[in-house]
Amino acid sequence: MTRILIADDHELLRDVLRSYLEAEGGFSVVTVADLDGALAAIAAGPAFDLVLLDYDMPGMNGFSGLETAIAASGDCPVALMSGLAPTGVTDRVLGAGAAGYLPKTLPAKSVVNAIRFMAAGERYMPLDLGRPASTEAGPGLSPREREVLAGLCAGHANKEIARDLGLREPTIKLHVKLICRKLGARNRTHAAMIARERQLC
């Protein structure tokens, strides 16, 4: 069971997020209304697999609340969410060592996938907020995505790629989906074709 802590001062949003996750199955969700509540829940244990903090809720004081929660959470990933992207969110979130940034404007399915992704130990950042990448690094591909892409180019199935990289198969599926979006590919085969044409693998 994946334990998620959602901290947001809007009761409706907390309830909706919890409903989404519990409907997916495999999630145990705790909700609180402010940073103090989040810190208390983290301290009380047992450990969460992901802590999700609203940028604007009481006690946060912007990014300083994120840094406080990260310091208190130990090895547990902590991510930020907001209705509007704060200025410099990409650099500040990644620089603080957070698991990522989750816009509240994302579709429900994308929210669930992003939460599952971060709870698995990966980082999530919406494509339109990501840093521009050099041409050598490919179109915004992270080092992990390039490893997965190499597996696609080699014709490996998700299960094989997961085994080779020491990851879970659902995590590989999410990477493949993001790779296809970044490359403008219709599917994994098309992604491998584009990668070979651009000499990305």
C-alpha positions as CSV (number, residue, x, y, z in Angstrom):
1,M,0.0,0.0,0.0
2,T,1.4,3.4,-1.1
3,R,1.0,6.0,1.7
4,I,0.4,9.6,0.5
5,L,0.1,12.7,2.6
6,I,-1.8,15.6,1.0
7,A,-1.5,19.0,2.7
8,D,-3.9,21.7,1.3
9,D,-6.1,24.3,2.9
10,H,-9.0,23.6,0.4
11,E,-11.1,20.8,1.8
12,L,-12.8,20.1,-1.5
13,L,-9.4,19.6,-3.3
14,R,-8.2,17.3,-0.5
15,D,-11.3,15.2,-0.8
16,V,-11.2,15.0,-4.6
17,L,-7.5,14.0,-4.7
18,R,-8.1,11.4,-2.1
19,S,-11.1,10.0,-4.0
20,Y,-9.0,9.9,-7.2
21,L,-6.2,7.9,-5.5
22,E,-8.4,5.6,-3.5
23,A,-10.5,4.8,-6.7
24,E,-7.2,3.7,-8.4
25,G,-6.5,1.3,-5.5
26,G,-3.3,0.6,-3.7
27,F,-3.2,4.0,-2.0
28,S,-3.6,5.0,1.6
29,V,-4.2,8.7,1.9
30,V,-3.9,11.1,4.8
31,T,-5.0,14.7,4.4
32,V,-4.2,17.9,6.5
33,A,-4.9,21.5,6.1
34,D,-1.6,23.3,6.7
35,L,2.2,22.9,7.0
36,D,2.0,22.3,10.8
37,G,-0.4,19.5,10.2
38,A,1.9,18.0,7.6
39,L,4.9,18.2,9.9
40,A,3.0,16.6,12.7
41,A,1.8,13.7,10.4
42,I,5.3,13.2,9.2
43,A,6.7,13.0,12.7
44,A,3.9,10.7,13.9
45,G,4.7,8.0,11.3
46,P,4.6,5.5,9.8
47,A,6.6,6.9,6.9
48,F,4.9,8.2,3.8
49,D,5.8,7.3,0.2
50,L,5.1,10.9,-0.9
51,V,4.3,14.2,0.8
52,L,2.4,16.6,-1.4
53,L,2.3,20.2,-0.3
54,D,0.2,23.1,-1.5
55,Y,2.3,26.2,-2.2
56,D,-0.2,28.7,-0.8
57,M,-1.5,27.0,2.3
58,P,-1.0,28.4,5.8
59,G,2.5,28.0,7.2
60,M,4.2,27.5,3.9
61,N,5.7,30.9,3.3
62,G,6.5,29.9,-0.3
63,F,9.5,27.7,-0.9
64,S,10.7,27.9,2.7
65,G,7.9,25.6,3.8
66,L,8.9,23.1,1.1
67,E,12.5,23.2,2.4
68,T,11.3,22.7,6.0
69,A,9.1,19.7,5.0
70,I,12.0,18.1,3.1
71,A,14.3,18.5,6.1
72,A,11.7,16.9,8.3
73,S,10.8,14.0,6.0
74,G,14.1,12.2,5.8
75,D,14.1,9.8,2.8
76,C,10.4,10.4,1.9
77,P,9.9,12.4,-1.3
78,V,8.2,15.8,-1.0
79,A,6.6,17.6,-3.9
80,L,4.9,20.9,-4.4
81,M,1.5,21.6,-6.0
82,S,-0.1,24.9,-6.9
83,G,-2.9,26.4,-9.0
84,L,-0.5,28.8,-10.6
85,A,3.2,28.1,-11.2
86,P,5.3,30.3,-8.9
87,T,8.1,32.3,-10.4
88,G,11.2,30.2,-10.8
89,V,9.4,27.0,-9.7
90,T,11.5,24.6,-11.7
91,D,14.9,25.8,-10.4
92,R,13.6,26.2,-6.8
93,V,11.8,22.9,-6.6
94,L,14.7,20.9,-8.1
95,G,17.3,22.9,-6.3
96,A,15.6,22.1,-3.0
97,G,15.7,18.4,-3.7
98,A,12.0,18.0,-4.1
99,A,10.4,15.2,-6.0
100,G,8.7,17.6,-8.4
101,Y,5.9,20.1,-9.1
102,L,2.3,19.2,-9.7
103,P,0.0,21.9,-11.3
104,K,-3.6,21.6,-10.0
105,T,-4.8,22.2,-13.6
106,L,-3.7,18.7,-14.6
107,P,-6.4,16.1,-15.6
108,A,-7.3,13.6,-12.9
109,K,-5.5,10.7,-14.6
110,S,-2.4,12.7,-15.1
111,V,-2.4,13.7,-11.4
112,V,-2.7,10.1,-10.3
113,N,0.1,9.1,-12.7
114,A,2.4,11.9,-11.5
115,I,1.8,11.0,-7.8
116,R,2.5,7.3,-8.6
117,F,5.6,8.4,-10.4
118,M,7.0,10.5,-7.6
119,A,6.1,7.9,-5.0
120,A,8.2,5.4,-6.9
121,G,11.2,7.6,-6.4
122,E,11.2,9.5,-9.7
123,R,11.0,13.3,-10.3
124,Y,8.1,14.9,-12.1
125,M,8.0,18.3,-13.8
126,P,5.4,19.3,-16.4
127,L,6.9,19.5,-19.9
128,D,6.1,23.2,-20.4
129,L,7.9,24.1,-17.1
130,G,11.0,21.9,-17.8
131,R,14.4,23.4,-18.5
132,P,15.4,23.7,-22.1
133,A,17.8,20.9,-22.9
134,S,20.9,21.0,-25.1
135,T,20.7,19.2,-28.5
136,E,23.1,16.6,-27.2
137,A,20.8,15.6,-24.4
138,G,17.8,15.3,-26.7
139,P,14.5,17.2,-26.5
140,G,14.3,17.6,-22.7
141,L,15.0,14.0,-21.9
142,S,16.2,13.3,-18.4
143,P,19.2,10.8,-17.8
144,R,16.7,8.2,-16.7
145,E,14.5,8.7,-19.8
146,R,17.6,8.3,-22.0
147,E,18.3,5.0,-20.3
148,V,14.7,3.8,-21.0
149,L,14.9,5.1,-24.5
150,A,18.1,3.0,-25.1
151,G,16.0,0.0,-24.0
152,L,13.3,0.9,-26.5
153,C,15.9,1.3,-29.3
154,A,17.2,-2.1,-28.4
155,G,13.7,-3.6,-28.8
156,H,13.3,-4.5,-25.1
157,A,9.9,-4.9,-23.5
158,N,9.0,-2.8,-20.4
159,K,9.6,-5.8,-18.1
160,E,13.1,-6.2,-19.5
161,I,13.9,-2.5,-19.2
162,A,12.6,-2.5,-15.6
163,R,14.8,-5.4,-14.7
164,D,17.9,-3.9,-16.3
165,L,17.4,-0.6,-14.5
166,G,16.2,-2.0,-11.2
167,L,12.8,-0.2,-11.5
168,R,9.2,-1.3,-11.4
169,E,7.4,-1.9,-14.7
170,P,4.7,0.8,-14.0
171,T,7.5,3.3,-13.6
172,I,8.9,2.3,-17.0
173,K,5.5,2.7,-18.6
174,L,5.3,6.2,-17.3
175,H,8.8,7.0,-18.6
176,V,7.8,5.6,-22.0
177,K,4.7,7.8,-22.1
178,L,6.7,10.9,-21.2
179,I,9.4,10.0,-23.8
180,C,6.7,9.7,-26.5
181,R,5.3,13.1,-25.6
182,K,8.7,14.7,-25.7
183,L,9.6,13.2,-29.0
184,G,6.2,13.7,-30.5
185,A,5.9,9.9,-31.1
186,R,2.7,8.0,-31.6
187,N,4.0,4.9,-29.7
188,R,7.1,3.2,-28.4
189,T,8.2,1.9,-31.8
190,H,7.8,5.4,-33.4
191,A,9.8,6.8,-30.4
192,A,12.7,4.4,-31.2
193,M,12.6,5.4,-34.9
194,I,12.7,9.1,-34.1
195,A,15.6,8.5,-31.6
196,R,17.6,6.7,-34.2
197,E,17.0,9.4,-36.8
198,R,18.2,12.0,-34.3
199,Q,21.0,9.8,-33.1
200,L,19.7,9.9,-29.5
201,C,20.5,6.2,-29.1
